[in-house]
Every structure is written in structure tokens, then in C-alpha cells.
Amino acid sequence: MDLDPNAILVASGLTREQVFDPDARIPAPLADAVWLEAARRTGDPDLALSAARALPFGAYKVLDFIVANAPTVGEGLSRVARYFRIVDPRGHLEIQIEEDSASVVFSTDEGELPAPAQQYTFAALVLRSRASSGTDWPLAEVDFTFEAPTEQRVYEEIFASRLNFGASKAQLVIPQSSWKQAVRGADGALFSVLDDHARRLLGEVPEDEPGFLDSLQAELRGRLRGGDTSVGVVAKAMGMSDRTLQRRLEELQVSYSDVLNQLRQELGREYLREPDVSIAEVAFLLGFSDQSAFGRAFKRWTGSSPRAWRVAQSRMQ
């Protein structure tokens, strides 16, 4: 199926500049929105699983090579858990060791983990570890917190284990025999060097990333398109009261309406640069009641109408 990546980004509230900026970190809610929009357009609820299958070795650079050079499967997965914040600042991987098994528990402090996040993370962990270790080590079970899909064929092909849906926590349960499985061709010296490098990379990730304002903007981006952007609803979605949200904004000397209007202005400019997105569509994507309301707001922001601004931008290119 031929998908238009620009259309997916626009619908998800992302810009091409964000995606192609090597120093940018995309907030998790926006990454979730991309997964959900892509799945909607393809009609494939297993898209995240297929993406994990197609991901080439080395895409995660240091983490991939740490797994490939760890002495055992368990040691490699433990290192991925330790350095997971390098690739996913909102997620936590916790290792729990039992007598007969070890578990990799996936969680977040930001509410429920969306199904694509669980699908992709677990499939990537298992497939890449198996490929790196040179053996199809077996799982005991995989637990997902979302409801069971109608079709489970892809899950069965990837995980080849007992599958539990609607579980209390998302986790991989791995037998001790698999956990202790030796990694073929592992280089202990290289593993040590990579471990040191990953430790330094982790130290460069800000502890509070994505940050309060980034999280607020990400939540608003996901709600602008026909959603409810009222303070109370947004605060609840972020796991706090509207009073707490307002207080934190006051500490930053910015108002809720300032954040919302600034986001709308930035996205409005980005969307208007896309010739295939109509002005009426831009108004909808930004959460305005109609095109005229967007036009009045845009003129306040820029001193120009959306149509005139678009024409002027096209002449400059």
C-alpha cells in the first residue's frame, strides 16, 4: 500500500523539520499518534509488529551492538533495560528475576502504554536479541495490557509463546534457560567499550525530558484535531488537576492560552506550507470551529490572511 508520509505527519501533529532534525527528540504522545494514524490509514492493527520485523540491525546503533556482544541473552536485555531511556524517555524497562524465569516489565509514569508502544517494543526486543544471539531462544509468555485482537497470527509468529491480553502489566517472561543462553560470537572487550559509551549517552539525556511544556504541547497536538483542549480535560489526561497545571504554568510565567495559541500559530505556518492541505483542513487540524475563525486568529498572529501568507511563502521558495 502506497502511503503518504507527509499526510500522516500532518494528521499526527508533527512537522518534517521535527522528524529530520537529528538533535530533536519527539515526545512519546506524538510518536504514539503517528503509529495510530499509520495503522488507521493502512487498516493494519499489527503495523507496529511488522515495523519491528523490518527494522534493520544497527538502527539503534550502540544498543544493538551491546546485545550482540553481551555474554548472555539476559545480560544483553539487562543492558537494554538500563539504557532504554536513550531511545524512549517516557518508558521504563524493569528486570525481575525469579527462580525459574526472568521478566522484562514495560511501564511508564505517563498513564497507559498504547498498544503500538507495547507491540513494537516487545517485538523489537525479542527479534533483535534472537538475531544477535544466533539462536531462537524461547519465551515462556508475553503479557499485554490491551484487549485481545481478533487476529493473533503475527503475534504467534514473532513470539511463539503463550499470549495474554488484558493483563495487569506488560511484560516478557523468559525461562532461565533462555536468559542464560550464551551469545554466539560475543566480543567481551567490545561489550565493555560499548557499555561505557552507552553510559555516557545516558548521562546526556535530561532527567526531566520531555519536560512539562513539551508534554503539554504534545498533549495539545493530539487533541487539536476535533478534540477537547479545555484545561480540565488536558490536565486530567496529563495525570494532574487543572489547578496544578495552571500553577506549573504560572511558575514558567506563561498562560495556558499562550501555549495553545503559540502551538496553533507554529502548526498553522507548517500546514500552510503544504500545498496539498486546504485552508479549511488547516482550520480543522488546529481545532477551530470553522475556516473564518482560523482566518481571524491567523491575521492577529501574522497581520496577513492564511491565503495571502501561503501565496507569499510560495513565491519565496
Summary of the structure (lengths in Angstrom):
residues: 317
radius of gyration: 22.2
end to end distance: 31.2
largest distance: 68.9
contacts: 936
relative contact order: 0.11
helix: 57%
strand: 9%
